[in-house]
Amino acid sequence: MRARVLEATVDALAADGFGGLQMESVAAAAGVNKTTLYRRWRTRSALVADALLEVSASEVPIPDTGRLTDDLLALARSVRRAITSRRGRAIVGALAASQDVPDLRQVARRFWRTRYDANAAIITRAIQRGELATEPDPRRVVAALAGPIYFRAFVTRERLDDDFLRTIVHNVVTGLRMEGDRS
């Protein structure tokens, strides 16, 4: 039941955005009673938060390849795949709308905090393997990695090919190592 509801929520976000998302429509699409939805998710924001976190975790898993560069490249590829999919665009749209919808601001903060915390494992493992000398802020690493991908996907609409992703990863890893050298 939960999976159907979350899938219906993402579909509704993709079709209508947060402003058009109706709990009644989600319940009908998921084949559950509206009261069932309200018992588990008291607000649209709570439902959207759960859906965004679930989809993000499944579509952008935290890689563990054994090398920092390969982990970041795998993460970059997952981000590219996710934000260029219909479901991913729905997530980005909901997160972008959070600037104008007070309830969604908390959803966006929770979403990013959860994603940053999950991505911290990449950095921790790199330090344990001796690939990095210091522990950088995972938020800065994710921003440096994902920012250019989002920029190309939504602003310049340039290709997001593997050469571009490798360049980003190279720049991020070089910056992380330089930061460690300054410590």
N, C-alpha and C positions, 0 to 999 in steps of 0.2 A: 504494500500500500504506500509506504513512504516513498519508494522509488518512483511510483506512478505520479504521486503528487508533485514531487520535485521536478520531474520531467515536464509535467503539465505547466508548472510555474515558469520554467525556462522558456517553454513554447509561448506562453502568454507574454512574457517579457519581450521575446523576439518579435511577436506580432504587434503588441500594443504599447510596449514600454511600461515603466512602473506606473505612470499616471493612468493607464488604461487597464491595468491588472485588477481583476475582480475576483475575490475569494470564491464567489458562487461559480464563476466560469471555470476556475481551476478545479474546484470540487467536481463539477460535471465532467470535465475532460478527463479527470483521474478516475472517475467512476466511484466516488465516495460521497458521503453525505456532508453537507456544509458544516454541520455541527462537529463532525469528526475533525475537520480541518481546524475549526476554532478551538477545539479542545487541545490540540497539539501545538498549533501556531496561533497565538492570540491576536496577532496583527499581521498585516501584509508585509511589514518590514521584517518581522521574525521569519515568515515563510520565505521571503526573498533571500534573507541572510543565509538560511539553511541551504537553499537551492544553489546559491552562488558558491558557497564553500564546498558543497558536494561536487558540483560540476568541475570546479577548479582543481580539486584534489584528484579527480579521475582523469581530467584532460591535461593537467600539468603536474605530473608526478615528480617527486624529488629523485633525481637520478643518483646512482651510486656505481660509477664505472671503474673507480679505482684511481682516477686522475682528475685533478681540478679542472684542467682545460676541457677534458671530455665531458665532465659533469656539467660545466657551464654551457658547452655547445649543445648537449642533450636538452638542457633546460631552455636554451634559446629556441631550439627547434620546437619544443613543446609549446612555448609561448606563441611562436609564429603559427603553428597549427591551430591552437586554440582561438586566437583572436581573429583568424581568418575564416573560422567556421561560423555557421549560423548561431549556434549556441554561444560561442565565444563573443560574437558581436552583441548578443543580448546581455551578456555579463558586462562588457565594456560600457554599453549604453546605460545599464542600471547604475554602474559605478560613476559614470559621468553625470547622471541625473542627481546623484547624491549632493551635489553642490547646491541644488535648488530645493531639495526636499529634506527638511530637518530630520525626519525619521530615518531616512536613508543615509545620512551622514554617519550615524552610529553603525549602520550595516557596513558601510565602506571602511570605516576604521577597524571594525572587527575582521572584515575580510582581509585587509592588508596586514594587520597584526598577525593573523593566523598564517598567511602566506610567508611573511618575513620569518616568523618563528620556524616554519617548516624548512625554509631555504637555509637557515643557519646551519643545518646539518652538513651541507656541502662545505662550508667554511671550516667547521669543526673537524671534519674528516681530513681536509687538506692540511690543517695544522698538525694533526696527529701523524700524517704521513711525511711531515717535514717539508711540504710544498710552500707553506707560508710561515713567516716568522712571528707575525702578530695576528691577532683576531680583529679583523675589520668589522664595522657595523654592517650586518646583513642587509639592512635597508639601503645603504649606499651601494652595495654590490648589486642588489636586484635593480635599483634605479639605473645604475650605469649599464646594466645588461639589457633590461627590458625597455628603458626609455627610448633608445634609438629604434627599436622594433616597432613600438607603438607610434612613434613619430612617422616612420615610413608608411606604416599601415594606414594611418588615419589623417595625416597631414599632407605629405608629399606624394603618397600613393605610388612610391617607387617599389621596384621588385625587392622581395625579401629572400633572395637566393642564399645558398650556403656560403658563398664567398663573403657576402655581407655579414652573415652571422659569425663566421670565423674571424673577420676583422674586429668585430665588437668584442668577441671573447679574448682575442689577443690583446686588445687595448685594456680591457678590464684586468686581465691577469698581470699584464705589465705594470699597470697602476698599483695593483695590490702588492706586488713584489717590491716596487719602488717605495711604497709606504712602509713596508717592513724593513727596508734598508735604512730608512730615516730614524727608525726607533732606537 
